[in-house]
Amino acid sequence: MGWTHLAREAAAMDVSFLARFVPAMLSGTVDDSLFTASAPDPDEAELVRHGVLAPGRKKEIFVGTLEEVVFPGFERCGIDAAPARAWLARRTEVGSADASASRPRTL
């Protein structure tokens, strides 16, 4: 959905109803594996050299873009970003739980 198109529609009508659909749209844009911890790839440096981002960097960019661009953009158009923020929080909590479960425990 282009921002200009959304802004035009928001000026003409109430688009707040879209808030409930955003989490499903986000789910369709990314695989859940983005939010799970993964073992370091021994070829990571070589892959980066060829433009392939490490999983952690992909997640960082995705989350940052949602928080700094997408959610504020929705809010400027009158769409409540709370459902989308909740979707992201659930995904990042799962990733954090996976990461902490895979770390060795210290006593």
C-alpha distance (Angstrom), angle and dihedral (degrees) to the residues before:
residue distance angle dihedral
M1 . . .
G2 3.77 . .
W3 3.79 118.0 .
T4 3.81 92.4 -131.3
H5 3.79 92.1 52.1
L6 3.80 91.5 46.6
A7 3.81 92.1 47.9
R8 3.82 90.8 50.3
E9 3.79 91.5 50.6
A10 3.81 91.6 45.1
A11 3.81 89.4 54.0
A12 3.81 90.7 51.4
M13 3.81 100.8 41.2
D14 3.79 145.7 1.4
V15 3.81 107.1 -80.0
S16 3.80 95.9 174.6
F17 3.82 89.4 108.9
L18 3.81 87.7 74.2
A19 3.82 91.8 72.7
R20 3.79 92.7 83.3
F21 3.82 91.6 54.2
V22 3.80 98.1 49.8
P23 3.84 96.9 82.1
A24 3.81 91.0 55.8
M25 3.79 90.4 47.4
L26 3.80 90.1 51.0
S27 3.80 91.3 48.5
G28 3.78 88.5 55.8
T29 3.80 92.5 54.4
V30 3.78 100.6 56.3
D31 3.77 139.4 36.2
D32 3.81 115.8 -120.7
S33 3.80 88.6 -124.3
L34 3.81 87.3 77.5
F35 3.80 87.3 72.9
T36 3.79 98.7 46.2
A37 3.77 124.8 88.2
S38 3.77 114.6 -107.0
A39 3.75 132.8 -167.7
P40 3.80 114.8 -103.4
D41 3.78 112.4 -91.8
P42 3.81 110.8 -124.7
D43 3.83 87.9 -144.1
E44 3.82 93.6 51.0
A45 3.82 95.9 113.0
E46 3.79 91.1 50.0
L47 3.80 92.0 46.6
V48 3.81 91.7 50.3
R49 3.79 88.6 52.6
H50 3.81 86.9 59.9
G51 3.80 94.8 47.1
V52 3.80 99.3 -96.1
L53 3.78 109.5 135.8
A54 3.78 121.9 -139.2
P55 3.83 113.2 -110.8
G56 3.79 92.4 -111.1
R57 3.80 91.4 52.9
K58 3.83 91.4 47.8
K59 3.80 89.5 53.3
E60 3.81 91.6 46.5
I61 3.81 91.8 52.5
F62 3.80 93.7 44.2
V63 3.81 94.4 49.0
G64 3.80 93.0 42.5
T65 3.79 92.2 50.8
L66 3.79 91.7 50.2
E67 3.79 93.0 48.0
E68 3.81 98.1 41.4
V69 3.81 103.4 32.4
V70 3.80 116.4 11.5
F71 3.82 102.7 42.5
P72 3.82 94.6 44.1
G73 3.81 89.1 46.2
F74 3.79 91.7 54.3
E75 3.80 91.0 47.1
R76 3.83 91.7 51.1
C77 3.80 87.3 56.1
G78 3.81 93.2 49.8
I79 3.80 97.5 -100.9
D80 3.79 114.6 134.1
A81 3.80 107.7 -124.3
A82 3.83 93.6 -163.8
P83 3.84 94.8 98.5
A84 3.81 90.2 49.3
R85 3.81 92.0 45.6
A86 3.83 88.9 50.9
W87 3.81 89.9 50.6
L88 3.81 89.9 52.1
A89 3.81 92.6 45.8
R90 3.81 90.9 53.3
R91 3.81 91.1 50.0
T92 3.79 94.9 47.0
E93 3.82 91.9 46.1
V94 3.81 89.2 54.8
G95 3.80 90.1 50.2
S96 3.80 91.4 48.3
A97 3.80 91.3 49.0
D98 3.81 90.5 49.4
A99 3.80 91.3 49.1
S100 3.79 94.3 48.8
A101 3.80 91.7 45.8
S102 3.79 91.0 54.4
R103 3.82 94.2 50.2
P104 3.79 117.8 93.7
R105 3.76 112.8 -105.5
T106 3.77 118.2 -120.0
L107 3.76 122.0 -149.7
